[in-house]
Amino acid sequence: MLGRCLALIAALVQLMAGADLDSGRAVLAMRAGIILRLHVVAASDATEDQRIKLCVRDAVQAAYAESPVQSGSMLEKAQAILPVLQEAAEMAAQAEGYDGPVAVCLEQTVFNTRELDGLTFPAGMYPALMVRLGPAQGHNWWGLVDRELSLACAQVPDGVGATLCERGGVRWTLVLPECLRRWFGGEGMV
């Protein structure tokens, strides 16, 4: 845990010093569980199964965000609340009329090269929160388990934070003070 915190602090110091944001740092953060991929795999490619997949995704991300559990990484938090995430996925699937099995687990998964917001994640093995509906033979959705972090990374108002770099029409911005305030609950923090 201390090692992960020190690695995160070192990466943030480098970013604040103006170092370019690169895929290598994202890969290290994912392998360490600091950020955690979420994959939701639909039962099939049928339109209804794809719709249910997205409802389940929303429920799992909401349950993660609403959990009062504090942790140093997304992986550690997901491990601590795995039964809550399982229940959220099952309830969402049932509410949408799906009566098949729903499996939620954390696993090391081999991924192909993927691109997310202009950053390339090389093929490799990363921890992921996997949600499988039934036979899990449909297309999957993937992103980060922490929806707020995903949205914060994707949508930063102009003038907020420090712009790190711009790639492929995407502006990468560091909003460290806001993240620290959220993580540590200090309303008075700048």
N, C-alpha and C positions, 0 to 999 in steps of 0.2 A: 504494500500500500504506500509506504513512504517513497519507494522507488518510483512508483507511478506519479505521485504528486510532484517529486523533484523533476521528473522528465517533462511533465506538463508545464511546470514553472519555467524550466529551461527553454522549452519551445515557445512559450509566451514571451519571454524576454527577447528571444531572437526575433520574433515577429514584431515586437514593439520597437526593436532596434532597426527595423526596416528590411529584414531578410525576406526574400521572396517566399511566398507560400507555395509549397510544391507537393506533389503526390507522395513523396517519401514520408513527410510528416503525417499526412493523413493515414497512410498505411500503418505507421508505427502506432498512432492513436487507436486505430481499429484493432490491431493485433493485441494491444495492451488492454482493450476493453474500455478505454476512456470514452470512445464513441462506439455505439453498437448498432449494427445493421438489423433491420426488421424485414423479414420475408414472410409474406402471406401468400400461400399457394391455394388457388381455387380448386374445388373438386373436379371441375372440367372447364372447357372453354365456352360452355353455354352462357348466353347473356345473363341469365338469372344467377348462375354460379359466380360470374364475374362481379355482379352487383353485390352479392352477399359478401364476397371477399373484401370489398371496399368498406362495407359496414363493419365487418369484423376488425379490419385494420383500424378504423376510427375508434372502436371500442377499446382495443388493446392500447392504443396510444393515449386515449383519455384516462384509462385506468393507471397507466404508468405515470402520467402527469399529475393525477390527483392523489397519488400515494404520498403519505407524509414521511415515508422512509427516506432518510438522508444517506447518501453514499458518496464515495469518492469517484465512482465511475458509473457509466450506464450499465455495464455488465454486472457490477456488484449489486446495484439496485434491482436489476431484473432478476438476479438470483434470489434476492431476499423476498421478492413479491411474486415469484413465479405462480403460486396457487391463485393469487388474485388475478393475474393476467389470463390464466387458464379459464377461470370462471367468467371473466369479462368476454372472452372469445366465445365460449359456449353460449352464454346468455344472448349475445348479439346474433349469433347464427340462428338460435332458436326463435328469437324475436322476428327474424326475417323469413321464417318458415323452413329453415334447414334442419333436418332431423338426423343427419349423419354424424359420425364421430368428428371431434375437433381435438387436435393434438397441438400442445404448445410446449416447446422445449428450447433449451439453450444448447447449442452444439458448435463444434468447430466444423466449418463447412468450406469446401473447395469452391471457389468462385472463378468464373472467367473474367477477363478484363472488362471493367465497366467504367462508364463515364457518368459523373454526377456534377452538374453545374460547372462544367469546364475542367474538372479535375479528373484525371485518369487513375483508377485504382487497378494496379496490375493484378493479373491472375495470381491466386494464392489461397491460403487457408486463413480464414478470419472467423472470430466468434460471431454468432448471429442468434437472434431470437427468431425461431422458426414457428410459424403457425400453419398447420396443414388441415385443410378441410377434406374429409372423406379420403378418397384415393389420391388426392393431391395431384391430379393429372392436367390441371389447367394452367394457364399463364399465372405468373406470380407478380406481386407488387413488391418493390423493395425501396427502402429509404432508411432513415434513422428512427430508432424506437422513440426518441424524445421529440415529439411533434413541435413543441415550443422552440427547441434548439434548431430544428430543421427550418421552421418558419423564420426564426430570428436570423438565421444565416442567409435565408433567401430574400428577406424583405427588411432592409434597413433604410429608414428614411434618410434623405440627403442631409448632410450636416451632422449626422450622429456617428460617433466612433471614428476610428482612424482607417482610411482606405489603405489596404495592404498592397493590392495590385488589381489589375483588370485583365481578364482573359476571356476571350470569346464572347464579349458583350456582358460578362458577369463581373460585378464589382465585389471584391472580397474585402470585407470590413471587419475590424476588430472592435467589439463592443464589450471590452473587459470590465469596466466599472459596473455596467448594468448586470452582467453575468455574476460578478462577485456579490452584488447586492441581493440578487435572487438566491444564490447558493447559500449565503450566510445569513439572510433574513434581516440585514441591517437597513432600515429605511433611511437612515442618515448618511449612508455611504454615498459617495459621489461616483 
